[in-house]
């Protein structure tokens, strides 16, 4: 049985090296994140080899900082948790190797956690902590109520039906993207327009200054390909979540709108002059250390701002329509929205408004828990610690690890 309920978690699936200590899945004692944004910004995206190298540099000081912030010693811990996938193979291996060595040296059990499950538990952790503050209780709002979870980030756009049972959780895949994730589309459109990396925050900030109805982007329904005979298409996401048996109404596709933005830019000749100004702002030798939204606005003409606003309005609208269509089909009364894109202001506002109109409960993680972090990994590991579900000594990285199949 757990003594103190303390779990040290390590997250290194992509471009953040993170460590956290969470008690009993409901109290965050520390959460430390070393970001690699400055390393990858010049390339407009994550470079896997550089990510692995930066994880190697950061993993030890980040774990030490998490222990110091929580004011606990390694001997106080009950377990060590680590992200085993999905993610970048080399990046995952850094966290897994360090966690295995630390667990072995301390004689502690090791718990493997799916990164996607961690994002779902980021919302649950936030709800538990809020309820503790408001009611002095560690119980969830309704521990027996299933939830429809939308995990939307730079690498994932998935819909799950999450069911709690005796403290544990099970997941059923309801829908997912067949190509680009929503956050990936944000980053690629931002790069196309010469904005900084990551692109999501820049697009979200600039969209507030444009007309969201200026460019009529639309999404067509995804149809089953007859030539595939019911088999999943050979896309980069097919291995992590097959789609053959999923309802096409709950499938997402964001590669088309990315192409539509490119065609609009080319048709209206928005690139040459604007690109030069933004390159100076974000990647040029004289670029400010930390560009502001005012700096970005100075390089954006009204037509570009309208394009950005219309792009965001369309993407958020597609996420909203399909999530609430799945909610209605499943009869879910609780919706969890999580992942990096869950920090988007328009997404939060529109989901909150629609949930209120339907008399549903919708919850988001805090902004710090929306992006990759280790506190969510520790929260997801707590039920596994209680159940004695530990990882074998042969644990290795699973870059295409699926959830809810």
C-alpha angles and dihedrals in degrees: 000000000000113000103201099000090237118153125183109208130193125200123188106144097129133348104333124079106207139173130178142169117219127179118223092336092286111071123060111209095175140355121184124180127184107199125208096198093117091053096051100032094088089058096046092235145031117302105206096211092051091046092056091048092051091048089055090053096046107036099084098044091043093054091046090050091051091052092047094047091050091045093227135124128227088252090062093061126102097196147349120234128195138181109253097181175052102020143073110335097223094044093049092049092058092058095040095049093049093045092050092050093047093047092049094048092050097039091239129144117255120224122199115211131193110235091224092053087050091058090052091051090051087073093043091049090052091049092049092049092047092050091050090055094045102037107013090239131124093204121107121250091257112353093186096053120102118227135207106227125200111198107193123170144123092293105025143047108174137151117211135178103222117200124190118212125172092337095311129096134224126195134211119194110234103168144343144171118285093206131356121021116237093249090049090055089051092052094046094048090047090051090048089054093046096250126144130271128288090040101195098078092046094050091045092052096044094044089070088069099051140069108262092202098050096095115040102220115174140183122223122211114268111243130204111257108238093206091059093062093221094311121129116262118254096255127144089254097048094090095054095047123007116214104197094107099035124108107256089221089069097048122105132209124183103166091086096058090047088057091045090056090051091051091049092050092050094045094051095037094234097151119070105061096028092048091055093051094046093045088057090049100046110022109009123112090252095046114136116253091245116014115212131218087253089057091051093046090054089062097045124086120209093258092056091048090051090051092051093047092048092049093052093044091053096046094047090045092054092048090048097047096049095042093052091042088057090046091054093046092050097038092233116166097190127061127190118196115191145153132073095302088055086077089067110117097214091048092052093046097048095043091049092050094047093046091051090050089054094041092242132142114243124181135187132189120248114272091258091052094047095073122055113300139149098236089075090052091053091048092052090047095056097079089048091052090052091049094045093240102156132172120250122245087252093064112143138166118294105194093180097039111157130212128210103009 
